[in-house]
Amino acid sequence: MVALADDLHTVTVDLLYWLDVLWRSWICGAIWFGVCHNLPWGKPFLLFSSGNTTACKPISDRDLARFMVSKLASPPSSTAVLPIGGPGPALTPQDQGRLLCETLGQPFRTTSLPPEMFDWIRWLISPLALVSQRIRDRVEFLRIAKFYATESMLCWDATAERYDAEATPEFGDDTLQAFYAGLASGDIALPERGEHSLF
């Protein structure tokens, strides 16, 4: 059984043991907020706050799957939490936006929104959640969105009380730049966001 818990960004593999893999897929970055749909139409890249307050080491679905299979083949003897990222370096949303615009041959234009907007919308619609499962799901989605917009997907240094890119392990060969290039050339189809669409 493989279960994805979005609020903890944790993939849990239940075999003869529990394995928690902390990950950040690049779909949870630029694509998750819909900017890949917007940019070809001349719309700006969407940032929350300055776009420099969070960072991650994007990892592709393929590399993440390979990592999980490798751990299933050689499971740890007990419960383990394994942080994982893709090939470095760590990228901020600003970095991702610049890379995407450079790949598309477009100027880097941005629109900034306050992360607190997720709280404002959640508080506004919360009373309706008492009578609507759909609204309850949307309230939870907004809570998760706020987390993604304000927290880095990197290892946490408890002593220094900060995220540590150097301490975040890297795995795989797929890079975000190659993914963007594939989108630009048409060799890669834009993943379907479905219920995870925000804008």
Secondary structure as GFF3:
##gff-version 3
##sequence-region A 1 199
A	DSSP	beta_strand	2	5	.	.	.	ID=ss1
A	DSSP	beta_strand	10	14	.	.	.	ID=ss2
A	DSSP	beta_strand	18	22	.	.	.	ID=ss3
A	DSSP	three_ten_helix	26	28	.	.	.	ID=ss4
A	DSSP	alpha_helix	35	38	.	.	.	ID=ss5
A	DSSP	three_ten_helix	39	41	.	.	.	ID=ss6
A	DSSP	beta_strand	45	48	.	.	.	ID=ss7
A	DSSP	alpha_helix	61	73	.	.	.	ID=ss8
A	DSSP	beta_strand	80	83	.	.	.	ID=ss9
A	DSSP	alpha_helix	93	104	.	.	.	ID=ss10
A	DSSP	beta_strand	110	113	.	.	.	ID=ss11
A	DSSP	alpha_helix	117	125	.	.	.	ID=ss12
A	DSSP	three_ten_helix	126	130	.	.	.	ID=ss13
A	DSSP	alpha_helix	133	150	.	.	.	ID=ss14
A	DSSP	beta_strand	155	157	.	.	.	ID=ss15
A	DSSP	beta_strand	162	164	.	.	.	ID=ss16
A	DSSP	alpha_helix	176	185	.	.	.	ID=ss17
A	DSSP	three_ten_helix	194	196	.	.	.	ID=ss18
###
